[in-house]
């Protein structure tokens, strides 16, 4: 009877561990997707910013981006 109880407890623990592993993987994947979305948004904002700045420079007679940095 005691061995049966130990096996039952072990099975329950394994089920809980598997559920926690699955949840952890889902959270990790969601975080990865959010980081990718943020990177895409930053790229888009940089493109918008670049598009706003460099036409202004051309109007003012200045050259485009430089690599002096």
PDB file as gemmi writes it, atoms N, CA and C in Angstrom:
CRYST1    1.000    1.000    1.000  90.00  90.00  90.00 P 1                      
ATOM      1  N   UNK A   1       0.827  -1.188   0.000  1.00  0.00           N  
ATOM      2  CA  UNK A   1       0.000   0.000   0.000  1.00  0.00           C  
ATOM      3  C   UNK A   1       0.877   1.260   0.000  1.00  0.00           C  
ATOM      4  N   UNK A   2       1.940   1.238   0.836  1.00  0.00           N  
ATOM      5  CA  UNK A   2       2.825   2.392   0.925  1.00  0.00           C  
ATOM      6  C   UNK A   2       3.529   2.644  -0.415  1.00  0.00           C  
ATOM      7  N   UNK A   3       3.967   1.588  -1.080  1.00  0.00           N  
ATOM      8  CA  UNK A   3       4.637   1.721  -2.377  1.00  0.00           C  
ATOM      9  C   UNK A   3       3.664   2.290  -3.411  1.00  0.00           C  
ATOM     10  N   UNK A   4       2.417   1.851  -3.352  1.00  0.00           N  
ATOM     11  CA  UNK A   4       1.404   2.361  -4.273  1.00  0.00           C  
ATOM     12  C   UNK A   4       1.208   3.864  -4.055  1.00  0.00           C  
ATOM     13  N   UNK A   5       1.167   4.278  -2.802  1.00  0.00           N  
ATOM     14  CA  UNK A   5       1.001   5.695  -2.466  1.00  0.00           C  
ATOM     15  C   UNK A   5       2.201   6.499  -2.974  1.00  0.00           C  
ATOM     16  N   UNK A   6       3.405   5.966  -2.812  1.00  0.00           N  
ATOM     17  CA  UNK A   6       4.616   6.652  -3.281  1.00  0.00           C  
ATOM     18  C   UNK A   6       4.587   6.806  -4.806  1.00  0.00           C  
ATOM     19  N   UNK A   7       4.174   5.757  -5.512  1.00  0.00           N  
ATOM     20  CA  UNK A   7       4.076   5.841  -6.970  1.00  0.00           C  
ATOM     21  C   UNK A   7       3.043   6.883  -7.390  1.00  0.00           C  
ATOM     22  N   UNK A   8       1.916   6.914  -6.680  1.00  0.00           N  
ATOM     23  CA  UNK A   8       0.856   7.876  -6.976  1.00  0.00           C  
ATOM     24  C   UNK A   8       1.364   9.302  -6.770  1.00  0.00           C  
ATOM     25  N   UNK A   9       2.062   9.520  -5.649  1.00  0.00           N  
ATOM     26  CA  UNK A   9       2.631  10.845  -5.369  1.00  0.00           C  
ATOM     27  C   UNK A   9       3.647  11.238  -6.434  1.00  0.00           C  
ATOM     28  N   UNK A  10       4.457  10.288  -6.845  1.00  0.00           N  
ATOM     29  CA  UNK A  10       5.471  10.533  -7.862  1.00  0.00           C  
ATOM     30  C   UNK A  10       4.819  10.887  -9.198  1.00  0.00           C  
ATOM     31  N   UNK A  11       3.755  10.189  -9.552  1.00  0.00           N  
ATOM     32  CA  UNK A  11       3.039  10.477 -10.796  1.00  0.00           C  
ATOM     33  C   UNK A  11       2.430  11.878 -10.751  1.00  0.00           C  
ATOM     34  N   UNK A  12       1.856  12.240  -9.610  1.00  0.00           N  
ATOM     35  CA  UNK A  12       1.270  13.566  -9.473  1.00  0.00           C  
ATOM     36  C   UNK A  12       2.351  14.637  -9.631  1.00  0.00           C  
ATOM     37  N   UNK A  13       3.470  14.414  -8.998  1.00  0.00           N  
ATOM     38  CA  UNK A  13       4.571  15.359  -9.080  1.00  0.00           C  
ATOM     39  C   UNK A  13       5.054  15.474 -10.517  1.00  0.00           C  
ATOM     40  N   UNK A  14       5.189  14.361 -11.209  1.00  0.00           N  
ATOM     41  CA  UNK A  14       5.620  14.391 -12.602  1.00  0.00           C  
ATOM     42  C   UNK A  14       4.622  15.169 -13.453  1.00  0.00           C  
ATOM     43  N   UNK A  15       3.341  14.988 -13.202  1.00  0.00           N  
ATOM     44  CA  UNK A  15       2.318  15.730 -13.944  1.00  0.00           C  
ATOM     45  C   UNK A  15       2.453  17.226 -13.667  1.00  0.00           C  
ATOM     46  N   UNK A  16       2.657  17.589 -12.418  1.00  0.00           N  
ATOM     47  CA  UNK A  16       2.817  19.000 -12.060  1.00  0.00           C  
ATOM     48  C   UNK A  16       4.081  19.589 -12.690  1.00  0.00           C  
ATOM     49  N   UNK A  17       5.143  18.808 -12.644  1.00  0.00           N  
ATOM     50  CA  UNK A  17       6.397  19.266 -13.239  1.00  0.00           C  
ATOM     51  C   UNK A  17       6.243  19.472 -14.745  1.00  0.00           C  
ATOM     52  N   UNK A  18       5.547  18.561 -15.395  1.00  0.00           N  
ATOM     53  CA  UNK A  18       5.326  18.680 -16.834  1.00  0.00           C  
ATOM     54  C   UNK A  18       4.471  19.906 -17.138  1.00  0.00           C  
ATOM     55  N   UNK A  19       3.440  20.143 -16.353  1.00  0.00           N  
ATOM     56  CA  UNK A  19       2.598  21.319 -16.539  1.00  0.00           C  
ATOM     57  C   UNK A  19       3.401  22.596 -16.344  1.00  0.00           C  
ATOM     58  N   UNK A  20       4.239  22.648 -15.342  1.00  0.00           N  
ATOM     59  CA  UNK A  20       5.092  23.819 -15.100  1.00  0.00           C  
ATOM     60  C   UNK A  20       6.096  24.012 -16.232  1.00  0.00           C  
ATOM     61  N   UNK A  21       6.639  22.931 -16.739  1.00  0.00           N  
ATOM     62  CA  UNK A  21       7.578  23.016 -17.862  1.00  0.00           C  
ATOM     63  C   UNK A  21       6.870  23.583 -19.090  1.00  0.00           C  
ATOM     64  N   UNK A  22       5.658  23.114 -19.344  1.00  0.00           N  
ATOM     65  CA  UNK A  22       4.879  23.589 -20.480  1.00  0.00           C  
ATOM     66  C   UNK A  22       4.555  25.079 -20.338  1.00  0.00           C  
ATOM     67  N   UNK A  23       4.123  25.476 -19.146  1.00  0.00           N  
ATOM     68  CA  UNK A  23       3.815  26.890 -18.905  1.00  0.00           C  
ATOM     69  C   UNK A  23       5.058  27.752 -19.062  1.00  0.00           C  
ATOM     70  N   UNK A  24       6.163  27.263 -18.559  1.00  0.00           N  
ATOM     71  CA  UNK A  24       7.423  27.994 -18.666  1.00  0.00           C  
ATOM     72  C   UNK A  24       7.815  28.182 -20.130  1.00  0.00           C  
ATOM     73  N   UNK A  25       7.663  27.143 -20.920  1.00  0.00           N  
ATOM     74  CA  UNK A  25       7.992  27.228 -22.347  1.00  0.00           C  
ATOM     75  C   UNK A  25       7.062  28.202 -23.059  1.00  0.00           C  
ATOM     76  N   UNK A  26       5.786  28.191 -22.711  1.00  0.00           N  
ATOM     77  CA  UNK A  26       4.840  29.141 -23.312  1.00  0.00           C  
ATOM     78  C   UNK A  26       5.217  30.579 -22.969  1.00  0.00           C  
ATOM     79  N   UNK A  27       5.584  30.825 -21.720  1.00  0.00           N  
ATOM     80  CA  UNK A  27       5.995  32.169 -21.311  1.00  0.00           C  
ATOM     81  C   UNK A  27       7.268  32.605 -22.031  1.00  0.00           C  
ATOM     82  N   UNK A  28       8.194  31.691 -22.161  1.00  0.00           N  
ATOM     83  CA  UNK A  28       9.450  31.983 -22.857  1.00  0.00           C  
ATOM     84  C   UNK A  28       9.175  32.355 -24.319  1.00  0.00           C  
ATOM     85  N   UNK A  29       8.290  31.587 -24.960  1.00  0.00           N  
ATOM     86  CA  UNK A  29       7.949  31.850 -26.355  1.00  0.00           C  
ATOM     87  C   UNK A  29       7.247  33.197 -26.491  1.00  0.00           C  
ATOM     88  N   UNK A  30       6.339  33.486 -25.572  1.00  0.00           N  
ATOM     89  CA  UNK A  30       5.622  34.761 -25.602  1.00  0.00           C  
ATOM     90  C   UNK A  30       6.597  35.931 -25.422  1.00  0.00           C  
ATOM     91  N   UNK A  31       7.544  35.787 -24.503  1.00  0.00           N  
ATOM     92  CA  UNK A  31       8.542  36.831 -24.281  1.00  0.00           C  
ATOM     93  C   UNK A  31       9.391  37.033 -25.533  1.00  0.00           C  
ATOM     94  N   UNK A  32       9.773  35.944 -26.177  1.00  0.00           N  
ATOM     95  CA  UNK A  32      10.567  36.019 -27.407  1.00  0.00           C  
ATOM     96  C   UNK A  32       9.794  36.767 -28.488  1.00  0.00           C  
ATOM     97  N   UNK A  33       8.509  36.455 -28.631  1.00  0.00           N  
ATOM     98  CA  UNK A  33       7.678  37.130 -29.630  1.00  0.00           C  
ATOM     99  C   UNK A  33       7.534  38.620 -29.317  1.00  0.00           C  
ATOM    100  N   UNK A  34       7.411  38.955 -28.046  1.00  0.00           N  
ATOM    101  CA  UNK A  34       7.305  40.361 -27.665  1.00  0.00           C  
ATOM    102  C   UNK A  34       8.594  41.115 -27.978  1.00  0.00           C  
ATOM    103  N   UNK A  35       9.719  40.490 -27.742  1.00  0.00           N  
ATOM    104  CA  UNK A  35      11.004  41.123 -28.054  1.00  0.00           C  
ATOM    105  C   UNK A  35      11.111  41.357 -29.564  1.00  0.00           C  
ATOM    106  N   UNK A  36      10.704  40.366 -30.354  1.00  0.00           N  
ATOM    107  CA  UNK A  36      10.737  40.539 -31.806  1.00  0.00           C  
ATOM    108  C   UNK A  36       9.824  41.685 -32.240  1.00  0.00           C  
ATOM    109  N   UNK A  37       8.633  41.765 -31.652  1.00  0.00           N  
ATOM    110  CA  UNK A  37       7.701  42.846 -31.983  1.00  0.00           C  
ATOM    111  C   UNK A  37       8.296  44.202 -31.618  1.00  0.00           C  
ATOM    112  N   UNK A  38       8.944  44.275 -30.465  1.00  0.00           N  
ATOM    113  CA  UNK A  38       9.565  45.523 -30.041  1.00  0.00           C  
ATOM    114  C   UNK A  38      10.689  45.915 -30.991  1.00  0.00           C  
ATOM    115  N   UNK A  39      11.492  44.950 -31.416  1.00  0.00           N  
ATOM    116  CA  UNK A  39      12.574  45.239 -32.350  1.00  0.00           C  
ATOM    117  C   UNK A  39      12.017  45.741 -33.679  1.00  0.00           C  
ATOM    118  N   UNK A  40      10.930  45.120 -34.147  1.00  0.00           N  
ATOM    119  CA  UNK A  40      10.298  45.571 -35.389  1.00  0.00           C  
ATOM    120  C   UNK A  40       9.772  46.991 -35.243  1.00  0.00           C  
ATOM    121  N   UNK A  41       9.179  47.298 -34.104  1.00  0.00           N  
ATOM    122  CA  UNK A  41       8.652  48.641 -33.863  1.00  0.00           C  
ATOM    123  C   UNK A  41       9.783  49.663 -33.817  1.00  0.00           C  
ATOM    124  N   UNK A  42      10.892  49.313 -33.197  1.00  0.00           N  
ATOM    125  CA  UNK A  42      12.047  50.212 -33.146  1.00  0.00           C  
ATOM    126  C   UNK A  42      12.575  50.461 -34.556  1.00  0.00           C  
ATOM    127  N   UNK A  43      12.664  49.409 -35.368  1.00  0.00           N  
ATOM    128  CA  UNK A  43      13.112  49.578 -36.754  1.00  0.00           C  
ATOM    129  C   UNK A  43      12.173  50.511 -37.510  1.00  0.00           C  
ATOM    130  N   UNK A  44      10.874  50.307 -37.329  1.00  0.00           N  
ATOM    131  CA  UNK A  44       9.894  51.138 -38.019  1.00  0.00           C  
ATOM    132  C   UNK A  44      10.024  52.596 -37.584  1.00  0.00           C  
ATOM    133  N   UNK A  45      10.167  52.824 -36.284  1.00  0.00           N  
ATOM    134  CA  UNK A  45      10.322  54.190 -35.790  1.00  0.00           C  
ATOM    135  C   UNK A  45      11.613  54.824 -36.287  1.00  0.00           C  
ATOM    136  N   UNK A  46      12.674  54.037 -36.360  1.00  0.00           N  
ATOM    137  CA  UNK A  46      13.932  54.555 -36.902  1.00  0.00           C  
ATOM    138  C   UNK A  46      13.772  54.959 -38.359  1.00  0.00           C  
ATOM    139  N   UNK A  47      13.038  54.148 -39.133  1.00  0.00           N  
ATOM    140  CA  UNK A  47      12.807  54.479 -40.536  1.00  0.00           C  
ATOM    141  C   UNK A  47      11.992  55.764 -40.660  1.00  0.00           C  
ATOM    142  N   UNK A  48      10.977  55.906 -39.813  1.00  0.00           N  
ATOM    143  CA  UNK A  48      10.167  57.126 -39.829  1.00  0.00           C  
ATOM    144  C   UNK A  48      11.029  58.319 -39.455  1.00  0.00           C  
ATOM    145  N   UNK A  49      11.820  58.163 -38.408  1.00  0.00           N  
ATOM    146  CA  UNK A  49      12.695  59.242 -37.957  1.00  0.00           C  
ATOM    147  C   UNK A  49      13.695  59.605 -39.048  1.00  0.00           C  
ATOM    148  N   UNK A  50      14.297  58.621 -39.641  1.00  0.00           N  
ATOM    149  CA  UNK A  50      15.272  58.840 -40.715  1.00  0.00           C  
ATOM    150  C   UNK A  50      14.605  59.580 -41.875  1.00  0.00           C  
ATOM    151  N   UNK A  51      13.378  59.152 -42.203  1.00  0.00           N  
ATOM    152  CA  UNK A  51      12.643  59.778 -43.289  1.00  0.00           C  
ATOM    153  C   UNK A  51      12.289  61.231 -42.999  1.00  0.00           C  
ATOM    154  N   UNK A  52      12.153  61.569 -41.747  1.00  0.00           N  
ATOM    155  CA  UNK A  52      11.828  62.951 -41.372  1.00  0.00           C  
ATOM    156  C   UNK A  52      13.067  63.832 -41.324  1.00  0.00           C  
ATOM    157  N   UNK A  53      14.166  63.282 -40.901  1.00  0.00           N  
ATOM    158  CA  UNK A  53      15.380  64.079 -40.694  1.00  0.00           C  
ATOM    159  C   UNK A  53      16.101  64.367 -42.005  1.00  0.00           C  
ATOM    160  N   UNK A  54      16.358  63.355 -42.825  1.00  0.00           N  
ATOM    161  CA  UNK A  54      17.224  63.549 -43.973  1.00  0.00           C  
ATOM    162  C   UNK A  54      16.591  64.350 -45.106  1.00  0.00           C  
ATOM    163  N   UNK A  55      15.285  64.289 -45.342  1.00  0.00           N  
ATOM    164  CA  UNK A  55      14.721  65.229 -46.321  1.00  0.00           C  
ATOM    165  C   UNK A  55      14.890  66.678 -45.859  1.00  0.00           C  
ATOM    166  N   UNK A  56      14.796  66.912 -44.566  1.00  0.00           N  
ATOM    167  CA  UNK A  56      15.007  68.258 -44.027  1.00  0.00           C  
ATOM    168  C   UNK A  56      16.441  68.713 -44.307  1.00  0.00           C  
ATOM    169  N   UNK A  57      17.385  67.815 -44.156  1.00  0.00           N  
ATOM    170  CA  UNK A  57      18.796  68.157 -44.404  1.00  0.00           C  
ATOM    171  C   UNK A  57      18.999  68.506 -45.870  1.00  0.00           C  
ATOM    172  N   UNK A  58      18.336  67.785 -46.765  1.00  0.00           N  
ATOM    173  CA  UNK A  58      18.473  68.063 -48.195  1.00  0.00           C  
ATOM    174  C   UNK A  58      17.900  69.431 -48.525  1.00  0.00           C  
ATOM    175  N   UNK A  59      16.759  69.763 -47.917  1.00  0.00           N  
ATOM    176  CA  UNK A  59      16.140  71.067 -48.137  1.00  0.00           C  
ATOM    177  C   UNK A  59      17.087  72.174 -47.685  1.00  0.00           C  
ATOM    178  N   UNK A  60      17.797  71.928 -46.598  1.00  0.00           N  
ATOM    179  CA  UNK A  60      18.702  72.938 -46.034  1.00  0.00           C  
ATOM    180  C   UNK A  60      20.044  72.947 -46.768  1.00  0.00           C  
ATOM    181  N   UNK A  61      20.236  72.030 -47.738  1.00  0.00           N  
ATOM    182  CA  UNK A  61      21.484  71.992 -48.492  1.00  0.00           C  
ATOM    183  C   UNK A  61      22.581  71.206 -47.805  1.00  0.00           C  
ATOM    184  N   UNK A  62      22.235  70.422 -46.810  1.00  0.00           N  
ATOM    185  CA  UNK A  62      23.225  69.615 -46.109  1.00  0.00           C  
ATOM    186  C   UNK A  62      23.262  68.225 -46.744  1.00  0.00           C  
ATOM    187  N   UNK A  63      24.371  67.541 -46.538  1.00  0.00           N  
ATOM    188  CA  UNK A  63      24.481  66.197 -47.092  1.00  0.00           C  
ATOM    189  C   UNK A  63      23.703  65.212 -46.232  1.00  0.00           C  
ATOM    190  N   UNK A  64      23.561  64.021 -46.739  1.00  0.00           N  
ATOM    191  CA  UNK A  64      22.839  62.955 -46.044  1.00  0.00           C  
ATOM    192  C   UNK A  64      23.645  62.415 -44.874  1.00  0.00           C  
ATOM    193  N   UNK A  65      23.348  61.216 -44.499  1.00  0.00           N  
ATOM    194  CA  UNK A  65      24.042  60.628 -43.347  1.00  0.00           C  
ATOM    195  C   UNK A  65      25.538  60.510 -43.602  1.00  0.00           C  
ATOM    196  N   UNK A  66      26.298  60.710 -42.558  1.00  0.00           N  
ATOM    197  CA  UNK A  66      27.754  60.615 -42.688  1.00  0.00           C  
ATOM    198  C   UNK A  66      28.259  59.465 -41.837  1.00  0.00           C  
ATOM    199  N   UNK A  67      29.436  59.021 -42.135  1.00  0.00           N  
ATOM    200  CA  UNK A  67      30.033  57.943 -41.354  1.00  0.00           C  
ATOM    201  C   UNK A  67      31.219  58.462 -40.557  1.00  0.00           C  
ATOM    202  N   UNK A  68      31.161  59.728 -40.154  1.00  0.00           N  
ATOM    203  CA  UNK A  68      32.255  60.331 -39.379  1.00  0.00           C  
ATOM    204  C   UNK A  68      32.277  59.849 -37.955  1.00  0.00           C  
ATOM    205  N   UNK A  69      31.218  59.195 -37.530  1.00  0.00           N  
ATOM    206  CA  UNK A  69      31.082  58.802 -36.120  1.00  0.00           C  
ATOM    207  C   UNK A  69      31.978  57.667 -35.783  1.00  0.00           C  
TER     208      UNK A  69                                                      
END                                                                             
